[in-house]
Amino acid sequence: MDTQKYPRRGTDSARVIRVIETKAARGLGTEEDPMRVVIQYWSFDGRLLAENDSK
């Protein structure tokens, strides 16, 4: 991307919030479905906010 045409911007907003982080093993341990640790972030009312799965 040409930074002359599209100048880079910084972060417009940031804040610290409380969430629940869970870590769980996932996968069968095969080449098609390797064993890995999946990290999820949940709100206090039970909504899944994000998931980090390396697969």
Contacts in CASP RR format, 6 or more apart in sequence:
PFRMAT RR
TARGET T0000
AUTHOR 0000-0000-0000
METHOD contacts of the structure
MODEL  1
MDTQKYPRRGTDSARVIRVIETKAARGLGTEEDPMRVVIQYWSFDGRLLA
ENDSK
18 44 0 8 1.000
19 41 0 8 1.000
19 42 0 8 1.000
19 43 0 8 1.000
19 44 0 8 1.000
19 49 0 8 1.000
20 41 0 8 1.000
20 42 0 8 1.000
20 43 0 8 1.000
20 44 0 8 1.000
21 39 0 8 1.000
21 40 0 8 1.000
21 41 0 8 1.000
21 42 0 8 1.000
22 39 0 8 1.000
22 40 0 8 1.000
22 41 0 8 1.000
22 42 0 8 1.000
23 37 0 8 1.000
23 38 0 8 1.000
23 39 0 8 1.000
23 40 0 8 1.000
24 37 0 8 1.000
24 38 0 8 1.000
24 40 0 8 1.000
25 35 0 8 1.000
25 36 0 8 1.000
25 37 0 8 1.000
25 38 0 8 1.000
26 35 0 8 1.000
26 36 0 8 1.000
26 37 0 8 1.000
26 38 0 8 1.000
26 53 0 8 1.000
26 55 0 8 1.000
27 33 0 8 1.000
27 34 0 8 1.000
27 35 0 8 1.000
27 36 0 8 1.000
28 35 0 8 1.000
29 35 0 8 1.000
33 55 0 8 1.000
34 55 0 8 1.000
36 53 0 8 1.000
36 54 0 8 1.000
36 55 0 8 1.000
37 54 0 8 1.000
38 51 0 8 1.000
38 52 0 8 1.000
38 53 0 8 1.000
38 54 0 8 1.000
39 51 0 8 1.000
39 52 0 8 1.000
40 48 0 8 1.000
40 50 0 8 1.000
40 51 0 8 1.000
40 52 0 8 1.000
41 48 0 8 1.000
41 49 0 8 1.000
41 50 0 8 1.000
41 51 0 8 1.000
42 48 0 8 1.000
42 49 0 8 1.000
43 49 0 8 1.000
END
